[in-house]
Amino acid sequence: MSIDPKDLGKVSVQDLGKVAVLLGGTSAERDISLMSGGGVLAALQSLGVDAQAFDPAERDLSELKRLGIDRCFISLHGRHGEDGTVQGALEMLGIPYTGSGVMASAVAMDKVMTKRLWLAEGLPTPRHVWLEATQEKGEHSAAQVQAVPGQLGLPLIVKPPREGSSIGITKVQTAEQMPAAVALAARYDADVLCEEFITGEEVTCPVLGEGADAHALPVVRIRAPDGAYDYQNKYFTDVVQYLCPSGLPEAEEREIQRLAVASYRALGCRGWGRADLMIRASDRQPFLLEMNTSPGMTTHSLVPMSARAMGLDYPQLCLLIASQARLDAQPALATAVSSVPPT
């Protein structure tokens, strides 16, 4: 299935009703969310959508009902925005929202649980070690930490399993760097994920739709100085090169798109998302790193870049995503339940 920008003519701005763009929030990615949400808000308003900003860090979500909001465009990143919590609250309020539902959001936010599902589905992802913090002190034993390089080899990646935007991540080159890397990741998450480092090219592939209708957009290839695709380079510099079209061989691009869709469907995602992958240099094998269920929409973000390569500009992309807002609980199911006579 492909997207034809002309199909956006079928999306009625009036049918969207009042849209709240959820932005900001309380996570470590608040600043990025403010940039993403600001862009989405401006784009929707430029198309005549009755849209307004709503920061859950400053206002109670119950206000959405008082304001008469018909749907929410979730531009929150990280905890309390991308992890199923806001999605669950909106389910309770009965307000449709963009992106994945409660379960898929919660699972995709947790990189360890994501890996478990992908491995169960036979999808390739780097080898990993999960360092679970002790309940008493929230710490990791020295023996646990020291054993990791022997299990995964060096270099390796240490990261918090429930954060994004490269926050708290360290590329560990020597065993002596392990304690500091684990301590940094533990500042953001009690548990720590250690992952095999894949030497090669970093790529990303957005996915739109749901179930059998989910389809991949063009692959974006990322070239960062010395492979440092970190928080600063992602959002605040222009030193990273983004190639879209990717320039990869056609067969490689198709395989990455296949894996992106398969990984998206395995997690039960819907609406939109973005799979991040590494292509191993030695044999060109792609490995899935993570699934973003509320991807960035800043001027440096990759989903708009990929959509633009297929003729879908930023405002059109925002309109398309907003038009797909819905709830986990389907009206048909709710009607069927309500019609069951009491026992």
Secondary structure, DSSP 8 states (H G I E B T S, - for coil): ----GGGGGGS-HHHH-EEEEE---SSTTHHHHHHHHHHHHHHHHHTT-EEEEE-TTTS-TTHHHHTT--EEEE---STTTSSSHHHHHHHHHT--BSS--HHHHHHHH-HHHHHHHHHHTT-----EEEE---TTTS---HHHHHHHHHHH-SSEEEE-TT--TTTT-EEE-SGGGHHHHHHHHHTT-SSEEEEE---EEEEEEEEES-GGG-EE---EEEE-GGG---HHHHHS-S--EEESS----HHHHHHHHHHHHHHHHHTT--SEEEEEEEEETTT--EEEEEEESS---STT-HHHHHHHHTT--HHHHHHHHHHT-B-SS-HHHHHHHHTS---
